[in-house]
Amino acid sequence: MRQLYSLGVRFYGLAISIAAPIQEKAAKWKAGRKDYFENLPTGLEGCIWIHCASLGEFEQGRPIIEALRQKSSKKLLLTFFSPSGFEIRKNYGEVDAVVYLPLDTKANARRFLDHFKPSTAIFVKYEVWHNFFREMMRMKIPHYLASAIFREDQIYFKPYGGWFLRTLKNVNHIFCQDERSASLLRSKGINEVSVAGDTRFDRVIKLAETFTPVQPVESWLKGRKAIVAGSTWAEDEALFVQLLSNLPEEVALIIAPHEIKPEKIKKLRNEFKRADLFTDWKTGESVAQVLIVDTIGVLSRLYYYSEVAYIGGGFGAGIHNTLEAAVYGVPVIFGPKHQKFREAVDLKNEGGAFSIQNKEEFNRIMTRLLEDDSFRRKAGELSNNYVRSQAGATKKILERL
């Protein structure tokens, strides 16, 4: 099975190389691994190694990294698999080095581990790379999964998934987000498990407690109520295009698309007709009811200004981060593809979030939230209470480590 797995990994790498000339993300993935071992940073022997697949996993790993920086004198190494994480966080100042993870082959794993000689490795959420895990076990490097979450439909729990399950059994400890995941692992004979929770709750609470104003937005709003739509895709944006004609003048829309390429921003400006751009706005009187956020790094703070937050992605692969909005005590709306996100399901069950299937449901819940102040405030309060009740995962993980 190991040979088949490694062959599959090599085919994946080949597919990326073939796609690189025509696909930007593939090109960055390939370029970032060019002359890989020759360009690795030195002087990190004995480091603590934290690995994240991409930007979302990084937000879960970040509270752990920042706590380790305060509590440990060891060097910190951060790796990413995806360019979308590496490109944005390659200069992250809380670690000593940021590099890509090489393809998960036996040779790559040995060479990487021999180079850095990490004293401890922490893999965030779903990241299980079997050759790396096997080599860490062989070299007696303690390795952990943090903010992990498991479902019955994953390969580990299939009749043919025994080899993959054995990899999990050799992990020193798995910190799960919820009891369901921990119970599932225990039912398969994995007992080095505990329920720590999701470190993203600690992250968003810290963001809210250290909030700094976004001055261009405050100037642009001029006291108007705001709907903030974050990480939106075309299907999400279509909902707001049709909503805009019925939106009261005293309500403004701030929309931060998932993608900010020039052609995407141009398309949005055409769809919304009169709209200002975040990077263009300085001060003055705006006649626009829509502000398009054409930059990254401000979305988590924009939710502070919202009366209602909409989280994009729910009509595609899955919704984006709901907690960044909920921590500010605002009701959250998202599309139907949210069932794999525990916090979204919990928020919905608590009454702080609402899922919609189509534009009719969207219009109905948005209208009620904007017109019924008591209903909106109660939903926002439930959102905030849920986030605060889930704090503490980072402390539990650090105590065990």
C-alpha positions, 0 to 999 in steps of 0.5 A, spaced: 500 500 500 505 504 501 508 503 494 501 505 491 500 511 495 507 514 493 506 512 486 499 516 487 503 522 490 508 522 484 502 522 479 499 528 483 506 532 482 506 530 475 499 533 474 501 539 477 507 540 473 503 539 466 498 544 469 503 549 471 504 553 464 496 554 464 494 554 471 497 560 476 496 556 482 500 550 479 505 554 477 506 557 483 506 550 487 511 548 482 516 554 482 516 554 490 519 547 490 524 548 484 531 546 487 527 545 493 533 542 498 538 546 495 534 552 498 532 550 505 534 555 510 539 552 515 540 553 523 533 550 525 536 543 528 531 541 533 526 546 531 518 545 533 515 544 526 508 546 524 505 544 518 498 547 515 495 545 508 493 552 506 491 559 509 485 556 513 489 551 517 494 556 518 488 560 522 487 554 526 495 553 527 496 561 529 494 561 536 499 555 537 504 558 534 504 564 537 503 561 544 509 557 543 513 563 541 512 566 548 513 559 552 518 556 548 526 558 546 526 553 540 526 555 533 519 555 529 518 552 522 512 553 518 510 549 512 505 550 507 502 545 502 498 550 498 501 556 494 494 560 497 497 559 504 505 560 503 504 566 498 500 570 504 504 568 510 511 567 507 514 573 511 510 571 517 514 574 523 512 569 529 516 563 526 523 563 524 522 560 517 516 559 512 517 553 507 513 549 502 512 542 504 515 537 499 511 531 495 510 526 500 515 521 498 519 516 502 526 520 500 523 527 501 521 525 508 527 523 510 531 528 507 527 534 510 527 531 517 534 529 516 535 537 514 531 540 520 531 534 525 525 537 528 524 536 536 516 536 535 511 536 529 504 539 529 500 538 523 493 542 523 486 539 522 486 534 516 494 534 514 496 526 514 502 525 510 503 518 511 511 517 508 512 523 513 509 520 519 512 513 518 519 517 518 517 521 524 515 514 527 522 511 525 526 517 527 522 517 534 520 525 533 513 526 537 508 528 532 501 531 533 495 532 530 491 539 532 484 541 531 483 535 528 476 533 526 474 526 523 467 523 519 465 516 518 466 517 511 473 519 511 478 513 508 481 511 515 474 508 517 472 505 510 473 497 510 479 498 505 482 504 509 486 499 514 493 502 512 491 509 513 488 508 519 495 505 522 498 511 520 493 515 525 495 510 530 502 511 530 501 519 532 503 521 539 497 524 540 491 527 537 487 533 539 480 533 536 475 539 535 469 535 538 467 529 542 464 525 536 471 525 532 474 523 539 469 517 539 470 515 532 477 514 533 477 510 540 472 506 536 478 504 532 482 503 537 486 509 537 486 512 545 491 517 544 486 522 543 483 528 547 478 533 546 481 540 546 476 544 541 478 548 535 483 553 536 480 558 531 475 560 537 481 563 540 484 566 534 478 570 533 477 572 540 484 575 540 482 579 533 476 582 536 479 584 543 485 587 539 481 590 534 483 596 530 479 601 526 478 601 518 478 608 517 476 608 510 470 604 511 468 608 517 469 614 513 465 611 507 459 608 511 458 615 515 453 612 520 449 607 515 448 600 517 452 595 513 451 588 510 458 585 510 459 579 505 465 576 505 469 571 501 464 571 496 463 567 489 459 569 483 453 565 486 453 569 492 454 575 489 448 574 484 444 574 491 446 581 492 445 584 485 438 582 485 437 585 493 440 591 491 434 594 488 430 593 494 435 595 499 433 601 504 438 607 502 440 607 510 443 600 509 450 599 505 453 593 502 460 592 503 462 586 499 469 582 499 470 577 494 474 571 494 478 573 488 481 580 487 484 579 480 483 586 476 478 582 471 474 580 477 473 587 480 471 590 473 466 584 473 463 586 480 463 594 478 459 592 472 454 588 476 453 593 481 453 599 477 455 605 482 460 602 487 466 605 490 473 601 491 476 600 498 483 602 495 480 608 491 476 611 497 480 616 501 474 621 504 468 625 502 461 624 500 460 617 497 453 616 493 455 609 492 451 604 496 456 598 495 463 598 497 468 593 493 474 590 497 479 589 492 485 588 497 486 582 502 488 582 510 482 587 512 476 582 512 476 580 519 476 587 521 470 589 516 465 584 520 465 589 526 461 594 522 456 589 520 449 589 522 448 582 518 454 578 515 454 573 509 459 568 508 460 566 501 462 559 498 456 555 500 453 554 493 460 551 491 465 547 495 463 550 502 463 556 506 469 560 509 470 562 516 464 564 520 467 565 526 470 572 524 463 575 523 460 571 529 465 574 534 463 581 533 455 579 535 452 579 529 447 574 525 450 570 520 447 567 513 451 562 509 449 557 503 447 550 503 454 547 503 456 548 510 454 541 513 462 539 514 463 545 518 462 544 525 462 551 527 457 553 522 452 547 524 453 549 531 451 556 530 445 555 526 443 550 531 444 556 537 440 561 533 445 565 531 446 563 523 441 562 518 442 557 512 439 559 505 438 554 499 435 560 494 434 567 493 427 567 496 430 564 502 435 569 502 431 575 501 426 573 506 431 572 512 435 578 510 429 582 510 427 580 517 434 581 520 434 588 517 427 590 519 426 586 526 431 590 531 430 585 536 430 579 532 437 581 529 440 583 536 438 576 539 441 572 533 447 576 534 448 575 541 447 568 540 453 568 535 457 571 540 455 567 546 457 561 542 464 563 540 466 565 547 463 558 550 468 555 545 475 558 547 481 555 551 483 550 545 490 553 545 491 552 552 489 545 553 494 543 547 500 547 550 499 544 557 499 537 553 505 538 549 
